[in-house]
């Protein structure tokens, strides 16, 4: 009997009570064949607090399969392996070039990966790896998880290290003989690193819920809005001529 058929059969045939994982057979007071039948209808783990009778505890191997992130600031989580600029160029042509161009210039509407230095405060900023990204390990992490676009997370660690080295090289961040690995990548100083603000300068607006002596809604006044502050750079098209109300 399939698991779904078993659940349906037990649901119809057994007296039930509310348990930690939902409605389960109530076997108290039963004996003999009736008790065995009732116990057969209890899903594994249903009596455990917080369990719903489905799945199993994740194994270390299963956890490792999902635990693939690498932290940008210090490279924690980067795996063993290495890759150089030369090998990265070969992998890039095969796996990345059709979308990003031979040297990261971008094809069609796919994003460019190089250039843009000095444009972040301009009307048309170009946020690329070279002009915007603050950490080199983040580049490795993104390529490893999300690229190539048609088959993400299929490249070896060595190939991802090589691609990272090549992209950093054509952005003039590392030399041609650079070898990327878990030790060298965190030491790369990205051009825009110091322009990031790591402490949020905005005031804390969180307030405790008012239960008594609350302010009258009509007394609340809006003293400032974002309209007309030119907080968003102009792009192209109709938005260029739009004005704040």
TORTIPA-768304 format. One record per residue (C-alpha): residue number from 1; z, x, y; residue in three letters. Coordinates in pm, 1 decimal, always signed. Each point is the difference from the previous one (the first is absolute). Layout:
! TORTIPA-768304
   nudo         up       east      north   voza
    NUM          Z          X          Y    ALA
...
***
This chain:
! TORTIPA-768304
   nudo         up       east      north   voza
      1       +0.0       +0.0       +0.0    UNK
      2      -89.8     +133.7     +341.9    UNK
      3     +274.2      +61.5     +256.0    UNK
      4     -125.5     -282.2     +223.4    UNK
      5      -11.3     -244.9     -293.3    UNK
      6     +346.7     +110.2     -105.5    UNK
      7     +140.4      -65.4     +348.0    UNK
      8     -159.3     -345.0      +14.9    UNK
      9     +123.2      -91.8     -349.3    UNK
     10     +355.5     +115.1      +72.8    UNK
     11       +4.9     -176.7     +335.6    UNK
     12      -84.9     -331.6     -162.5    UNK
     13     +215.4      +36.6     -311.4    UNK
     14     +331.2     +158.3     +106.0    UNK
     15     +296.8     -127.5     +201.0    UNK
     16      +13.9     +212.1     +314.3    UNK
     17     +239.4     +113.6     +268.9    UNK
     18      -34.6     +191.3     +324.7    UNK
     19      +32.5     +374.1      -61.7    UNK
     20      -32.5     +313.9     +215.5    UNK
     21     -371.7      +14.4      -65.2    UNK
     22      -78.4     -370.9      +17.0    UNK
     23      +19.9     -277.5     -260.5    UNK
     24      +86.8     +140.8     -344.3    UNK
     25      +95.0     -161.0     -333.8    UNK
     26     +367.3      -95.8      -26.8    UNK
     27     +101.6     +137.2     -341.4    UNK
     28     +377.3      -45.1      +21.7    UNK
     29     +139.1     -210.7     -283.2    UNK
     30     -300.9      +41.9     -226.9    UNK
     31       +1.0     +157.1     -344.9    UNK
     32     -227.3      +88.6     -288.9    UNK
     33     -373.8      -52.2      +34.1    UNK
     34      +47.3     -191.9     +325.5    UNK
     35     +178.9     +297.7     +156.9    UNK
     36     -268.0     +244.2     -119.5    UNK
     37     -271.8     -222.8     +139.7    UNK
     38     +179.8      -26.0     +333.8    UNK
     39      +52.5     +376.2      +25.5    UNK
     40     -369.0      +54.2      -78.9    UNK
     41      -81.9     -206.2     +307.8    UNK
     42     +207.5     +216.7     +236.2    UNK
     43     -230.8     +255.5     +167.3    UNK
     44     +109.2     +362.4       -6.2    UNK
     45     +215.4      +84.4     +298.3    UNK
     46      +53.2     -363.3     +101.8    UNK
     47     +377.8      +35.4      -28.4    UNK
     48      +11.1     +313.5     +217.6    UNK
     49     +108.2      -56.3     +362.5    UNK
     50     -302.6       +3.9     +226.3    UNK
     51     -252.3       +3.4     -285.6    UNK
     52     -276.5     -254.7      -47.6    UNK
     53      -96.4      +78.9     -357.5    UNK
     54     -326.7     +173.0      +88.3    UNK
     55     -115.0     +361.9      -22.8    UNK
     56     +218.7     +300.2      -70.0    UNK
     57     +184.8     +275.2     +180.8    UNK
     58     -253.6     +242.2     +147.9    UNK
     59      -27.6     +326.2     -191.0    UNK
     60       +5.6     +338.1     +178.2    UNK
     61     -371.5      +35.1      -77.8    UNK
     62      -79.4     -336.6     +157.5    UNK
     63     +204.5      +82.4     +309.4    UNK
     64     -174.0     +335.3      +31.3    UNK
     65     -335.6     -176.4       -6.3    UNK
     66      +89.6     -191.4     +317.7    UNK
     67     +211.5     +266.5     +169.9    UNK
     68     -294.7     +190.8     +147.1    UNK
     69      +75.3      +10.9     +372.8    UNK
     70      +36.7     +325.3     +191.7    UNK
     71     +212.8      +12.5     +314.3    UNK
     72     -182.5     +124.0     +305.6    UNK
     73     +273.5     +183.2     +186.9    UNK
     74      +96.3     +242.2     -277.0    UNK
     75     -242.2      -62.0     -289.0    UNK
     76     +265.7     -137.0     -234.7    UNK
     77     -176.6     -152.7     -298.3    UNK
     78     -305.7     +225.9       +4.4    UNK
     79      -87.3      +89.1     -361.1    UNK
     80      -85.2     +338.5     -152.3    UNK
     81     -356.2     +116.6      +50.4    UNK
     82     -216.7     +166.4     +262.9    UNK
     83     -345.4      -11.2     +153.7    UNK
     84     -203.8     +211.0     +240.9    UNK
     85     -249.6      -79.8     +273.9    UNK
     86     -305.5     +102.8     -202.7    UNK
     87      +77.5     -231.0     -290.7    UNK
     88      +92.4     -272.1     +245.5    UNK
     89     -347.9      +15.9     +153.9    UNK
     90     -157.7      -64.1     -340.9    UNK
     91     +229.0     -293.2      -76.4    UNK
     92      -47.9     -142.7     +348.6    UNK
     93     -378.8       -8.5      -32.2    UNK
     94      +23.5     -189.2     -328.2    UNK
     95     +291.7     -234.4      +67.7    UNK
     96      +28.1      -38.6     +378.5    UNK
     97     -329.5      +95.5     +164.6    UNK
     98     -181.6     -331.8      -51.5    UNK
     99     +254.1     -173.0     +226.0    UNK
    100     +144.3     +275.0     +219.9    UNK
    101     -299.4     +232.3      +37.6    UNK
    102      -33.9     +362.7     -108.2    UNK
    103     +241.4     +130.6     +262.9    UNK
    104     +209.3     -310.3      +60.3    UNK
    105     -218.8     -134.8     +278.8    UNK
    106       -7.7     -347.3     -156.9    UNK
    107     -291.2     -200.9     -135.0    UNK
    108      -83.5     -346.1     +130.9    UNK
    109     +320.8     -182.8      +79.3    UNK
    110     +217.6     +218.3     -223.1    UNK
    111     +264.5     +197.1     +190.7    UNK
    112      -55.1     +354.3     +114.1    UNK
    113     +253.2     +259.9     -110.0    UNK
    114      -59.9     +277.0     +251.9    UNK
    115      -13.8      +43.0     +377.2    UNK
    116     +161.0     -226.5     +254.8    UNK
    117     +241.3     +263.3     +131.5    UNK
    118     +105.2      -90.0     +354.2    UNK
    119     -127.6     -358.8      -18.2    UNK
    120     +319.9     -186.2      -88.0    UNK
    121      +73.7      -84.0     +364.0    UNK
    122     -362.8      -79.1      +83.6    UNK
    123     -159.2     -344.2      +18.1    UNK
    124     -160.4      +60.6     -340.7    UNK
    125     +254.0     +196.9     -207.3    UNK
    126     -117.2     +152.6     -328.7    UNK
    127     +300.1      +21.9     -235.7    UNK
    128     -110.9     +242.2     -272.2    UNK
    129     +182.3     +235.7     -233.7    UNK
    130      -42.2     +276.4     +256.6    UNK
    131      +88.2     -197.7     +310.7    UNK
    132     +269.2     -239.2     -116.5    UNK
    133     +169.9      +62.3     -335.4    UNK
    134     +344.1     +163.9      +33.1    UNK
    135      +49.3     +140.6     -352.7    UNK
    136     -229.7     +174.7     -248.3    UNK
    137     +179.7     -130.2     -315.4    UNK
    138      -76.9     -354.2     +115.9    UNK
    139     -369.8      +80.2      -34.2    UNK
    140      +52.8     +107.0     -360.3    UNK
    141     +205.2     -313.8      -67.3    UNK
    142     -263.4     -236.5     +142.1    UNK
    143     -291.2     +161.3     -182.1    UNK
    144     +195.6       -0.7     -325.8    UNK
    145      +92.7     -369.3      +20.2    UNK
    146     -301.1     -157.5     +165.9    UNK
    147     -309.9     +214.5      -43.0    UNK
    148     -279.4       +3.0      -91.0    UNK
    149      -54.7     -349.1     +134.1    UNK
    150     -180.7     -122.0     -311.0    UNK
    151     +246.9     +150.0     -250.0    UNK
    152     +336.3      +76.7     +159.8    UNK
    153     +257.0     +224.9     -168.8    UNK
    154     -251.3     +151.5     -241.9    UNK
    155       -9.0     +354.5     +138.3    UNK
    156     +207.8     +280.2     -149.0    UNK
    157     +280.3     +154.9     +202.6    UNK
    158     -205.0     +320.3      +31.8    UNK
    159     -300.7     -189.5     +136.4    UNK
    160     +219.0     -180.8     +253.3    UNK
    161     +151.0     +331.1     +112.0    UNK
    162     -352.3     +142.3      +35.4    UNK
    163     -119.2     -299.8     +202.7    UNK
    164     +303.3      +27.8     +225.5    UNK
    165      -71.1     +368.2      +60.2    UNK
    166     -366.3      -68.4      +78.2    UNK
    167      +73.9     -283.5     +245.8    UNK
    168     +261.5     +211.0     +177.8    UNK
    169     -248.9     +285.0      +15.8    UNK
    170     -287.3     -189.3     +158.6    UNK
    171     +251.1     -122.5     +257.2    UNK
    172      +72.7     +367.7      +80.5    UNK
    173     +363.6      -36.3     -104.4    UNK
    174       +2.5     +246.6     -290.9    UNK
    175     -221.7     +305.0      -75.8    UNK
    176     -278.4       +8.5     -258.0    UNK
    177     +216.9     +187.0     -251.7    UNK
    178     +282.3     -254.3      +14.6    UNK
    179     +138.3     -118.8     -334.8    UNK
    180     +182.7     -332.8       +8.9    UNK
    181     +298.7      -59.2     -226.7    UNK
    182     +348.0     -150.3      +10.9    UNK
    183     +131.7     +304.3     +191.0    UNK
    184     -277.2      +64.2     +254.0    UNK
    185      -81.0     -355.7     +111.4    UNK
    186     +341.2      -80.0     +156.4    UNK
    187      -30.9     +319.1     +207.1    UNK
    188     -327.4     -106.6     +165.1    UNK
    189      +55.6      -89.6     +367.4    UNK
    190     -221.6     -293.7      +93.0    UNK
    191     -137.1       -0.1     +358.3    UNK
    192     +151.9     -337.7      +91.7    UNK
    193     +335.0      +56.0     -169.6    UNK
    194     +205.4      +34.7     +317.1    UNK
    195     -150.0     -307.4     +166.6    UNK
    196     +172.1     -237.9     -238.8    UNK
    197     +327.8     -160.7     +107.9    UNK
    198     +238.5       -4.4     -294.0    UNK
    199     +280.3     -184.1     +177.5    UNK
    200      -93.2     -352.3     +104.2    UNK
    201      +54.9      -13.3     +378.2    UNK
    202       +2.3     -379.1      +14.0    UNK
    203     +336.3     -168.3      +57.8    UNK
    204     +171.7     -171.0     -287.6    UNK
    205      -51.7     -371.8      +58.4    UNK
    206     +181.1     -120.4     -309.5    UNK
    207     +269.6     -250.4      +84.1    UNK
    208     +261.3     -176.3     -208.2    UNK
    209      -54.8     -369.1      -63.7    UNK
    210     +173.2     -212.7     +259.3    UNK
    211     +239.4     -251.3     -151.6    UNK
    212     +190.7     -114.3     +312.5    UNK
    213      -12.4      +38.1     +378.3    UNK
    214     -374.4      +63.7      -30.5    UNK
    215     -230.8      +37.9     +295.9    UNK
    216     -188.2     -310.8      +98.2    UNK
    217     -370.1      +21.0      -98.3    UNK
    218     -110.9     -102.4     +350.0    UNK
    219     +190.8     +294.6     +142.7    UNK
    220     -209.3     +255.1     -192.9    UNK
    221     -256.6     +170.6     +222.7    UNK
    222     -295.5     +220.5      -97.3    UNK
    223       +2.3     +290.5     +241.6    UNK
    224     -284.8     +208.9     -146.5    UNK
    225     -296.8      -26.1     -237.4    UNK
    226     -264.2     +238.0     -134.2    UNK
    227     -281.1     -179.9     +179.2    UNK
    228     -178.9     +203.3     +263.1    UNK
    229     +167.6     +325.8      -99.9    UNK
    230     -318.8     +160.0     -142.6    UNK
    231     +185.7      +81.5     -321.8    UNK
    232     -311.9      -30.8     -216.5    UNK
    233     -298.4     +231.1      +68.8    UNK
    234     -327.1     -173.8      +77.8    UNK
    235     -254.6       -5.5     -280.1    UNK
    236     -347.7     -142.8      +35.4    UNK
    237     -143.3     -346.2      +36.1    UNK
    238     +164.0     -315.1     +142.2    UNK
    239     +351.3     +146.5       -6.9    UNK
    240      -99.8     +248.9     +271.1    UNK
    241      -34.8     -278.0     +254.2    UNK
    242     +302.7     -201.1     -101.5    UNK
    243     +281.3       -6.9     +250.5    UNK
    244     +364.5      -88.9      -40.8    UNK
    245      +85.3     -357.7      +84.8    UNK
***
